[in-house]
Amino acid sequence: MRLIALTLFCLLLSGTAGAAAYFFPVVVAGVGQTGQTVIVPPTTTSGGKPIAAPTAAPGSPFTVLLLGSDDDLKFDPNHVLTQSMILVRVDPVSKHVVMESIPRDLWVPLSTGGSAKIDAAYSYGGASAAIATVERNFHVHVDEYAWIGLKGLIKLIDLLGGVDVNVSNPVLDDQYPNDINVKYLYGYARVAVLPGPQHLDGTHALQYVRSRHNDINGDFGRSARQQQVLLALKAKASSLNVADLPSIVSALSGEFKTSMGLDRVRSLLSLASAFDPTKIQQTVLYVPTYTSYGQISGQSVLLPHWSQILAITRQNFP
């Protein structure tokens, strides 16, 4: 009965928070994919003295780092890049949710040493390196993390019966990576998602949120499409019931990890239906205000404008 209650809570929270594909997998809390241990090295003062990271008290606002990866077979499963990084702050008292998307190509110092695109942090050191890199560059404290892979997202959307989106920014991509359930992992396919109302199954929804070519907004356009599909899951989550639990667990097996344990989820049970979708605040670090395009060592990167980034981050994550 506890697992059933947690499942229903996660469905509601995931939809209203606008991050369903990331929060929703907490439904597998009883089968060993939650409570992942993460050791983040402490920050230090200018004098070198370690500073203990604060811990969010029950009922107080907390911050989750949401991670989404291309985890197809081209990569070592323990060394995958993060195609999506989103900071989410949930305030259980005010029922307010803030989302701040971090561009995958942002050039930053990594916690593991050296500088690279921020999507490499998880590849080099897992969740702890990703968290430490975000904390040290954005001056925030991350309480929890959640990670999901490609196939888990496809199966989850198919389980929900697809999603409905109104496509205002159509996709036409001749270089979409054809690397899911194929023998040759380095081929390309042509994908198209036409403008207007569309019903997308898991495969086409993934194409819509993963494509990064021929978009006038570049990778920022992909971030906007990702948020659109995540919000579209809200309407679908209510169609699930307890009988769907075995299918949900099966779909997400091996495709989800989180540090959130049962206590964290239990503390939010009473808030499941209280979050107001109108109180979701979303931020993307667009060019030219927060970032600019650049080249480093032959790579196309995004150069951070830290004064602007830190100002909006302090506002979003006080």
C-alpha positions as CSV (number, residue, x, y, z in Angstrom):
1,M,0.0,0.0,0.0
2,R,2.9,2.4,0.7
3,L,4.4,1.8,-2.8
4,I,0.9,2.4,-4.3
5,A,0.7,5.7,-2.4
6,L,4.2,6.7,-3.5
7,T,3.3,5.8,-7.1
8,L,0.2,8.0,-7.1
9,F,2.1,10.8,-5.5
10,C,4.9,10.7,-8.1
11,L,2.4,10.8,-10.9
12,L,0.8,13.9,-9.6
13,L,4.1,15.7,-8.7
14,S,5.7,14.8,-12.0
15,G,2.9,16.3,-14.0
16,T,2.4,19.5,-12.0
17,A,6.1,20.2,-11.7
18,G,6.5,20.1,-15.5
19,A,9.3,17.5,-15.3
20,A,7.4,14.2,-15.6
21,A,10.0,12.3,-17.5
22,Y,12.4,12.8,-14.6
23,F,10.3,12.8,-11.4
24,F,8.0,10.1,-12.6
25,P,10.5,7.3,-12.4
26,V,10.5,7.6,-8.6
27,V,7.6,5.1,-8.9
28,V,10.3,2.4,-8.9
29,A,11.2,3.3,-5.3
30,G,10.8,-0.1,-3.7
31,V,12.8,-2.0,-6.3
32,G,16.3,-0.8,-5.6
33,Q,16.8,2.2,-8.0
34,T,16.3,4.9,-5.4
35,G,18.5,5.9,-2.5
36,Q,21.6,5.9,-4.7
37,T,24.6,7.0,-2.6
38,V,26.3,10.1,-3.9
39,I,29.5,11.6,-2.3
40,V,30.1,15.2,-3.3
41,P,33.4,16.6,-2.3
42,P,32.9,19.6,0.1
43,T,33.5,23.1,-1.1
44,T,36.2,25.2,0.5
45,T,36.7,28.8,1.6
46,S,39.5,30.9,0.2
47,G,41.7,29.7,3.1
48,G,41.1,26.1,2.2
49,K,38.8,25.1,5.0
50,P,36.1,22.6,4.0
51,I,32.5,23.8,4.3
52,A,29.9,21.2,5.1
53,A,27.0,21.1,2.6
54,P,23.6,22.1,4.2
55,T,20.9,19.5,4.2
56,A,17.3,20.4,3.5
57,A,15.1,19.9,6.5
58,P,11.8,18.0,6.1
59,G,9.2,20.4,4.6
60,S,11.7,23.0,3.5
61,P,12.5,23.9,-0.1
62,F,14.9,21.5,-1.8
63,T,16.8,21.3,-5.1
64,V,17.0,18.4,-7.5
65,L,19.4,18.1,-10.4
66,L,17.6,16.3,-13.3
67,L,19.9,14.5,-15.8
68,G,19.0,12.9,-19.1
69,S,21.5,10.9,-21.1
70,D,22.0,9.4,-24.5
71,D,22.7,5.9,-23.2
72,D,22.6,4.0,-26.4
73,L,25.2,1.2,-27.0
74,K,27.8,3.6,-28.5
75,F,28.8,4.5,-25.0
76,D,30.1,2.7,-21.9
77,P,26.9,2.7,-19.7
78,N,29.1,4.1,-16.9
79,H,30.4,7.0,-19.0
80,V,27.6,8.7,-20.8
81,L,27.1,12.4,-21.5
82,T,24.2,14.3,-20.2
83,Q,22.1,15.7,-23.0
84,S,19.8,17.5,-20.5
85,M,20.6,19.1,-17.1
86,I,17.9,20.9,-15.3
87,L,18.0,22.4,-11.8
88,V,14.6,22.2,-10.1
89,R,13.7,23.9,-6.8
90,V,10.5,22.7,-5.1
91,D,9.0,24.7,-2.2
92,P,6.5,22.6,-0.4
93,V,5.1,25.5,1.6
94,S,4.5,28.0,-1.2
95,K,3.7,25.2,-3.8
96,H,6.2,27.0,-6.1
97,V,8.5,25.2,-8.6
98,V,11.5,26.7,-10.4
99,M,13.2,25.1,-13.4
100,E,16.6,26.3,-14.8
101,S,17.9,24.5,-17.8
102,I,21.7,24.3,-18.2
103,P,23.0,24.2,-21.8
104,R,24.9,21.0,-22.5
105,D,27.6,22.9,-24.4
106,L,28.4,25.3,-21.6
107,W,32.2,25.5,-21.1
108,V,33.0,25.2,-17.4
109,P,35.7,24.0,-15.0
110,L,34.9,20.4,-14.0
111,S,35.1,19.1,-10.5
112,T,37.3,16.3,-11.7
113,G,39.8,18.7,-13.1
114,G,40.3,20.7,-16.3
115,S,37.6,22.4,-18.3
116,A,35.1,21.0,-20.8
117,K,31.5,21.1,-21.8
118,I,29.3,20.6,-18.8
119,D,27.7,17.5,-20.3
120,A,31.0,15.7,-19.8
121,A,30.9,16.0,-16.0
122,Y,28.6,12.9,-15.5
123,S,30.7,10.9,-18.0
124,Y,33.9,11.6,-16.1
125,G,32.6,11.1,-12.6
126,G,29.0,10.1,-12.5
127,A,26.3,11.9,-10.5
128,S,28.7,13.1,-7.8
129,A,30.9,14.9,-10.4
130,A,27.9,16.3,-12.2
131,I,26.5,17.7,-8.9
132,A,29.8,19.1,-7.7
133,T,30.4,20.8,-11.1
134,V,27.0,22.4,-11.0
135,E,27.3,23.4,-7.3
136,R,30.8,25.0,-7.8
137,N,30.0,26.9,-11.0
138,F,26.4,28.0,-10.2
139,H,26.9,28.5,-6.5
140,V,23.9,26.4,-5.5
141,H,23.4,23.4,-3.2
142,V,21.9,20.3,-4.8
143,D,19.9,18.1,-2.4
144,E,19.0,15.2,-4.7
145,Y,19.5,14.0,-8.3
146,A,17.5,11.9,-10.7
147,W,18.8,10.4,-14.0
148,I,16.9,8.8,-16.9
149,G,18.1,7.2,-20.2
150,L,16.7,7.3,-23.7
151,K,14.8,3.9,-23.8
152,G,13.2,4.6,-20.5
153,L,11.7,7.8,-21.9
154,I,10.4,6.0,-25.0
155,K,8.8,3.2,-23.0
156,L,7.3,5.6,-20.5
157,I,5.6,7.7,-23.2
158,D,4.3,4.6,-25.0
159,L,3.0,3.3,-21.7
160,L,1.1,6.6,-21.3
161,G,-0.4,6.2,-24.8
162,G,1.7,9.0,-26.3
163,V,1.6,12.7,-25.8
164,D,-0.2,15.6,-27.5
165,V,1.8,18.7,-28.5
166,N,1.1,21.7,-30.6
167,V,4.2,22.0,-32.7
168,S,5.0,25.7,-33.4
169,N,8.7,24.9,-34.1
170,P,8.7,22.0,-36.6
171,V,11.6,19.6,-36.8
172,L,13.3,18.5,-40.1
173,D,16.6,16.7,-39.4
174,D,18.6,14.7,-42.0
175,Q,21.3,13.8,-39.4
176,Y,19.2,12.4,-36.6
177,P,21.2,9.6,-34.9
178,N,19.7,6.2,-35.8
179,D,21.0,4.3,-32.8
180,I,18.1,2.8,-30.9
181,N,17.4,-0.9,-31.4
182,V,19.6,-1.2,-34.5
183,K,22.7,-3.3,-35.3
184,Y,24.7,-0.4,-36.8
185,L,24.9,2.4,-34.2
186,Y,26.5,5.2,-36.2
187,G,23.9,5.7,-38.9
188,Y,21.5,8.6,-39.5
189,A,17.9,8.9,-40.3
190,R,15.7,11.6,-41.6
191,V,13.0,12.7,-39.1
192,A,10.3,15.3,-39.4
193,V,7.7,16.6,-37.0
194,L,5.3,18.8,-38.9
195,P,3.7,22.0,-37.5
196,G,0.3,22.0,-35.8
197,P,-1.3,19.6,-33.3
198,Q,0.5,16.3,-33.2
199,H,0.1,13.1,-31.3
200,L,3.5,11.5,-30.7
201,D,4.4,8.0,-29.5
202,G,7.6,7.4,-27.6
203,T,9.9,7.1,-30.6
204,H,8.6,10.3,-32.3
205,A,8.5,12.2,-29.0
206,L,12.2,11.3,-28.5
207,Q,13.0,12.5,-32.0
208,Y,11.2,15.8,-31.3
209,V,13.1,16.5,-28.1
210,R,16.4,15.0,-29.2
211,S,16.9,16.6,-32.6
212,R,19.4,19.4,-32.7
213,H,19.9,20.2,-36.4
214,N,18.2,22.9,-38.5
215,D,16.7,24.7,-35.6
216,I,16.9,28.5,-35.8
217,N,17.4,28.6,-32.0
218,G,20.1,25.9,-32.0
219,D,20.3,23.8,-28.9
220,F,18.0,26.2,-27.1
221,G,15.2,25.2,-29.4
222,R,15.7,21.6,-28.3
223,S,15.5,22.7,-24.7
224,A,12.2,24.4,-25.4
225,R,10.8,21.3,-27.1
226,Q,11.9,19.1,-24.2
227,Q,10.0,21.3,-21.7
228,Q,7.0,21.2,-24.0
229,V,6.9,17.4,-24.1
230,L,7.5,17.2,-20.4
231,L,4.5,19.4,-19.7
232,A,2.4,17.4,-22.2
233,L,2.9,14.4,-19.9
234,K,0.8,16.1,-17.2
235,A,-2.4,15.3,-19.0
236,K,-1.5,11.7,-19.5
237,A,-0.3,10.9,-16.0
238,S,-3.9,10.8,-14.6
239,S,-4.7,7.9,-16.8
240,L,-2.5,5.5,-14.9
241,N,-3.6,3.3,-12.1
242,V,-2.2,0.7,-9.7
243,A,-2.6,-2.0,-12.4
244,D,0.0,-0.3,-14.5
245,L,2.7,-0.5,-11.8
246,P,4.4,-3.7,-13.1
247,S,4.6,-2.2,-16.6
248,I,6.0,1.0,-15.2
249,V,8.7,-0.7,-13.2
250,S,9.6,-2.9,-16.2
251,A,9.8,0.1,-18.6
252,L,12.2,2.0,-16.3
253,S,14.4,-0.9,-15.3
254,G,18.0,0.0,-15.8
255,E,17.0,3.4,-17.2
256,F,16.6,5.4,-14.0
257,K,18.7,6.3,-10.9
258,T,18.0,8.7,-8.1
259,S,19.4,9.6,-4.7
260,M,15.8,10.3,-3.4
261,G,14.8,7.7,-0.9
262,L,11.4,6.8,0.5
263,D,11.6,9.4,3.3
264,R,12.0,12.2,0.9
265,V,9.0,11.1,-1.1
266,R,6.9,10.3,2.0
267,S,7.4,13.8,3.3
268,L,5.7,15.2,0.2
269,L,2.7,12.8,0.0
270,S,0.3,15.4,1.4
271,L,1.4,17.9,-1.3
272,A,0.7,15.7,-4.3
273,S,-2.3,17.6,-5.6
274,A,-1.4,21.0,-4.3
275,F,1.2,22.2,-6.8
276,D,-0.2,24.9,-9.1
277,P,0.9,24.6,-12.7
278,T,0.7,28.4,-13.0
279,K,3.4,28.7,-10.4
280,I,6.0,26.9,-12.5
281,Q,8.9,29.3,-13.3
282,Q,11.1,28.3,-16.2
283,T,14.5,29.7,-17.1
284,V,16.8,28.9,-20.1
285,L,20.2,30.5,-20.4
286,Y,19.8,32.0,-23.8
287,V,22.3,33.8,-26.0
288,P,23.2,36.7,-25.8
289,T,22.0,37.5,-22.3
290,Y,23.5,34.6,-20.4
291,T,25.8,32.9,-22.9
292,S,27.6,33.5,-26.2
293,Y,28.9,31.2,-29.0
294,G,32.6,30.4,-29.1
295,Q,35.3,27.9,-30.3
296,I,37.7,26.2,-27.9
297,S,40.1,23.5,-29.1
298,G,38.1,23.1,-32.3
299,Q,34.8,22.6,-30.4
300,S,31.7,24.7,-30.7
301,V,30.9,25.8,-27.2
302,L,28.8,28.2,-25.2
303,L,30.7,30.7,-23.2
304,P,29.0,31.6,-19.9
305,H,28.3,35.2,-18.8
306,W,28.7,34.4,-15.2
307,S,27.6,37.8,-13.8
308,Q,24.2,37.4,-15.4
309,I,24.0,33.6,-14.8
310,L,24.8,33.9,-11.1
311,A,22.3,36.8,-10.7
312,I,19.4,34.8,-12.1
313,T,20.5,31.6,-10.3
314,R,20.6,33.4,-7.0
315,Q,17.1,34.7,-7.7
316,N,15.8,31.2,-8.7
317,F,17.7,29.3,-5.9
318,P,18.1,31.6,-2.9
